[in-house]
Amino acid sequence: MSDPYILTGSGTLLSFICLRRKTLDKVLIVGCGDIGRRVAALCQERETAVWGVARGAAQKLAGSGIQVLQQDLDAGFAWPAGLVADTVLYLAPPPPEGDIDPRLAGFLAALPPSALPAKLVYISTSGVYGDCGGAWVDETAALRPASARARRRLAAEQSLAVWRERRDVAVVILRVAGIYGPGRWPLEALRRGRPVIRRAECPPTNLIHADDLARICVAAMEAGQDGAVYNVADGHPLTLTEYHQAVARHFGLPPPPEISFAEARRRFSPALLSFLTESRRLDNRRLLRELAINLRYPDLNAALEGSRD
């Protein structure tokens, strides 16, 4: 069977994009939490067999059709005998401390030569770019991670680049923005009256809806080319203050109180402050073009319409 053709439209002009979409046969999802379950559901619609690696999450995955591999990546990964997955989606985060990601290193070391996948898609973070002063950033921008979390992600990307060459496995990197959507709205924070930074002082942030992220993961597994890196965001940056205010309006909650950045430095956690001191706008044009993605939720307003939880 020939590779499928995807037809996309722009205005009155049509562009024909021929993507070599790989048929997914067996997918292994490492770190099978919320996003992993969404990806698995999409794969199962394609009649793809799905294995999911999770720690203590067997109950949450029960009835999902996912073949659960209950393992603790901190204790070392034990490759199940006979398992051969043609594609791996690696969603597990690095540990909260250190300069590298020993979880990823242990997983890669455990992969037997006879069971190497054809492709591995790795979920990284847009934090690897560091503070860009609010500028638009594409995938060619310099990598200057400021937080320890982002430095661990960059170390993981670099280790995958080395592993990819040694093992001849295609690797695709997704640098993901903040994830939002049902089950992730900041409703409890709004109910408690947690403050936000004054809109005029708050830097822009980037978001992607959880359902769109799941669809992008599948597209990357099917059509992402070896060595490709993609910014994953909806392309409509906004401030966290605007985000919280919009969510409050939609769900009929009081607007959050606003405080100065100086006061936020005294009241916010170091992790949140680290996030708020970085400013960039993610350019997602490569993602939309090369993976032929049409976002279902191109901005926050589209996501809030019809959302009840």
Legacy VTK file of the C-alpha trace (Angstrom):
# vtk DataFile Version 3.0
C-alpha trace
ASCII
DATASET POLYDATA
POINTS 309 float
0.000 0.000 0.000
1.305 3.438 -0.868
1.851 6.062 1.799
-1.235 8.237 2.406
-1.434 11.801 1.142
-2.695 14.583 3.366
-4.508 17.552 1.858
-4.407 20.859 3.702
-5.923 24.197 2.776
-4.800 27.769 3.326
-7.167 30.516 2.189
-8.109 29.875 -1.419
-4.922 27.989 -2.155
-4.484 24.296 -1.566
-1.141 22.763 -0.781
-0.533 19.072 -1.164
1.702 17.570 1.443
2.974 14.070 0.998
3.876 12.679 4.404
5.417 9.300 4.841
3.146 8.297 7.703
4.301 5.197 9.486
1.631 2.685 10.398
1.813 2.199 14.155
1.713 -1.480 15.045
2.982 -1.716 18.627
3.545 1.353 20.801
5.234 1.495 24.192
4.354 4.544 26.311
6.840 5.171 29.110
5.266 7.280 31.830
1.650 6.435 31.020
-0.249 9.100 32.960
-2.930 11.487 31.740
-1.302 12.334 28.394
-0.260 8.732 27.897
-3.850 7.556 28.328
-5.051 10.113 25.793
-2.400 8.971 23.319
-3.271 5.326 23.935
-6.932 5.966 23.146
-5.979 7.545 19.809
-3.659 4.646 19.003
-6.352 2.112 19.811
-8.671 3.842 17.347
-6.024 2.862 14.783
-6.064 -0.723 16.121
-2.555 -0.255 17.493
-1.441 -2.438 20.393
-0.359 -0.284 23.338
1.857 -1.070 26.311
2.106 1.442 29.125
4.868 1.730 31.714
3.574 3.228 34.952
4.459 3.202 38.617
1.552 2.214 40.826
-1.043 3.277 38.256
-2.509 -0.098 37.339
-5.908 0.851 38.765
-6.106 4.042 36.693
-5.246 2.085 33.552
-7.683 -0.749 34.271
-10.205 -1.202 31.482
-8.277 1.082 29.136
-7.074 -1.705 26.874
-3.484 -0.750 27.672
-1.193 -3.640 28.527
0.248 -2.341 31.791
3.904 -2.756 32.727
4.094 -1.702 36.370
7.679 -0.604 36.936
9.570 1.992 38.953
12.063 3.721 36.668
14.063 4.852 39.704
14.727 1.202 40.508
15.905 0.402 36.988
13.870 -0.762 34.021
13.475 -4.492 33.376
12.647 -5.134 29.741
9.800 -7.684 29.493
10.767 -10.842 27.654
9.312 -11.001 24.172
8.200 -7.371 23.996
9.064 -5.680 20.703
7.544 -2.235 20.146
8.110 -0.482 16.835
7.616 2.938 18.462
8.370 4.319 21.930
6.763 7.455 23.349
8.809 8.594 26.342
6.719 10.784 28.654
8.382 10.129 32.013
9.884 13.240 33.644
13.421 13.331 35.057
13.877 13.085 38.832
13.490 16.345 40.793
17.211 16.567 41.536
20.540 16.125 39.762
22.081 17.269 36.494
21.037 14.346 34.273
18.088 12.006 33.808
19.030 8.577 35.209
15.520 7.286 34.487
15.970 7.775 30.753
19.533 6.452 30.901
18.368 3.298 32.668
15.567 2.749 30.184
17.844 3.136 27.168
20.439 0.816 28.696
17.769 -1.833 29.292
16.663 -1.920 25.654
18.008 -5.170 24.171
19.508 -4.911 20.660
16.899 -7.370 19.411
14.039 -5.141 20.600
15.154 -1.695 19.461
12.243 0.420 18.213
12.250 2.068 14.810
11.470 5.428 16.447
11.499 7.084 19.853
9.543 10.282 20.508
10.752 12.187 23.563
8.704 14.785 25.429
10.989 17.622 26.486
10.212 21.156 27.656
10.347 24.579 26.064
12.264 25.576 29.187
15.468 24.472 27.442
15.476 27.872 25.683
15.673 29.766 28.978
14.768 33.439 29.201
14.445 35.041 25.759
13.127 38.424 26.818
9.687 37.786 25.345
11.040 37.196 21.822
9.543 34.696 19.402
11.578 31.485 19.479
11.813 28.750 16.860
13.619 25.420 17.021
16.936 26.906 15.861
17.242 29.212 18.879
20.157 28.838 21.289
19.555 26.552 24.262
20.219 28.318 27.560
18.197 26.541 30.243
18.096 28.505 33.481
16.294 26.100 35.812
17.659 22.792 37.050
14.574 21.063 35.647
15.232 22.435 32.163
18.930 21.556 32.376
17.994 17.942 33.109
15.730 17.961 30.055
18.500 19.329 27.859
20.877 16.677 29.192
18.274 14.069 28.229
17.985 15.508 24.710
21.763 15.399 24.348
21.997 11.816 25.605
19.340 10.778 23.102
21.333 12.366 20.283
24.309 10.173 21.187
22.157 7.054 21.645
20.406 7.686 18.328
23.715 7.585 16.455
24.949 4.482 18.241
21.732 2.498 17.902
20.477 3.791 14.537
17.037 4.578 15.980
15.050 7.580 14.758
14.500 10.160 17.507
11.986 13.020 17.507
11.988 15.716 20.212
8.864 17.608 21.264
9.576 20.760 23.309
6.260 21.168 25.054
4.732 24.309 26.561
2.420 24.397 29.583
-0.359 21.812 29.320
-3.946 22.762 30.123
-7.492 21.491 29.647
-10.214 19.608 31.540
-8.879 18.238 34.790
-6.049 20.783 34.689
-7.900 24.070 35.172
-6.642 26.084 38.198
-10.063 25.958 39.850
-8.873 25.198 43.375
-6.329 28.017 43.250
-9.067 30.400 42.129
-11.426 29.246 44.870
-8.728 29.840 47.456
-8.030 33.313 46.131
-4.430 32.608 45.232
-2.951 35.834 43.818
-1.454 36.403 40.396
1.063 38.970 39.214
-0.283 42.221 37.867
-0.988 41.816 34.179
1.371 44.652 33.221
4.254 42.933 35.032
3.499 39.332 34.075
5.601 37.830 31.242
4.023 35.862 28.384
3.678 32.129 28.658
2.856 29.400 26.140
0.164 26.754 26.343
-1.060 23.613 24.586
-4.311 21.756 25.201
-3.885 18.203 26.508
-5.968 16.725 23.676
-3.949 18.568 21.039
-0.730 17.393 22.678
-1.941 13.797 22.465
-2.735 14.220 18.767
0.685 15.784 18.195
2.373 12.841 19.916
0.619 10.441 17.542
1.523 12.584 14.523
5.163 12.654 15.636
5.180 8.869 16.000
3.640 8.451 12.563
5.353 11.174 10.536
8.119 12.838 12.555
11.440 12.567 10.739
14.634 11.368 12.392
16.353 14.205 14.230
13.358 16.541 14.053
12.646 18.954 16.905
9.280 20.662 17.310
7.982 23.453 19.511
4.622 22.297 20.851
2.370 25.248 21.677
-0.839 26.727 20.317
0.960 29.796 18.966
-1.103 32.271 21.009
0.982 33.246 24.046
-0.702 35.033 26.927
0.145 35.883 30.506
-0.708 33.578 33.386
-2.750 36.456 34.758
-4.879 36.521 31.601
-5.175 32.737 31.777
-6.434 32.718 35.376
-8.797 35.618 34.732
-10.332 33.905 31.688
-10.792 30.618 33.541
-12.377 32.441 36.492
-14.854 34.213 34.203
-15.785 31.023 32.403
-16.448 29.022 35.561
-18.129 31.860 37.435
-15.411 32.268 40.047
-14.073 35.494 41.568
-11.121 36.978 39.667
-7.798 36.326 41.369
-6.261 39.190 43.357
-3.281 40.840 41.677
0.021 41.598 43.385
3.266 43.196 42.266
6.200 41.138 41.058
8.144 42.350 44.078
5.501 40.951 46.414
5.352 37.738 44.389
9.048 37.218 45.077
8.213 37.092 48.779
5.107 34.915 48.480
5.559 32.527 45.546
7.470 29.252 45.613
10.954 29.123 44.044
9.630 26.789 41.336
6.848 29.179 40.322
9.166 32.173 40.463
11.643 30.375 38.225
8.860 29.823 35.709
7.704 33.449 35.870
11.158 34.956 35.434
11.510 33.351 31.986
9.850 35.021 29.017
9.513 33.733 25.450
6.928 33.182 22.732
7.039 29.818 20.977
6.878 29.714 17.186
4.922 26.570 16.243
4.963 26.925 12.457
7.304 23.986 11.874
4.994 21.730 13.886
1.896 22.773 11.962
3.638 22.544 8.595
5.682 19.363 8.840
3.204 17.259 10.822
0.125 18.736 9.081
-1.469 19.509 12.428
-4.739 21.420 12.672
-5.170 22.327 16.315
-8.623 21.715 17.743
-7.929 24.343 20.383
-5.829 27.084 18.744
-6.256 29.381 21.741
-7.643 29.483 25.273
-11.056 30.814 24.261
-11.610 27.890 21.906
-10.783 25.485 24.726
-13.056 27.163 27.254
-16.066 27.100 24.940
-18.204 24.196 26.041
-15.820 23.134 28.813
-17.602 22.165 32.039
-14.812 20.777 34.208
LINES 1 310
309 0 1 2 3 4 5 6 7 8 9 10 11 12 13 14 15 16 17 18 19 20 21 22 23 24 25 26 27 28 29 30 31 32 33 34 35 36 37 38 39 40 41 42 43 44 45 46 47 48 49 50 51 52 53 54 55 56 57 58 59 60 61 62 63 64 65 66 67 68 69 70 71 72 73 74 75 76 77 78 79 80 81 82 83 84 85 86 87 88 89 90 91 92 93 94 95 96 97 98 99 100 101 102 103 104 105 106 107 108 109 110 111 112 113 114 115 116 117 118 119 120 121 122 123 124 125 126 127 128 129 130 131 132 133 134 135 136 137 138 139 140 141 142 143 144 145 146 147 148 149 150 151 152 153 154 155 156 157 158 159 160 161 162 163 164 165 166 167 168 169 170 171 172 173 174 175 176 177 178 179 180 181 182 183 184 185 186 187 188 189 190 191 192 193 194 195 196 197 198 199 200 201 202 203 204 205 206 207 208 209 210 211 212 213 214 215 216 217 218 219 220 221 222 223 224 225 226 227 228 229 230 231 232 233 234 235 236 237 238 239 240 241 242 243 244 245 246 247 248 249 250 251 252 253 254 255 256 257 258 259 260 261 262 263 264 265 266 267 268 269 270 271 272 273 274 275 276 277 278 279 280 281 282 283 284 285 286 287 288 289 290 291 292 293 294 295 296 297 298 299 300 301 302 303 304 305 306 307 308
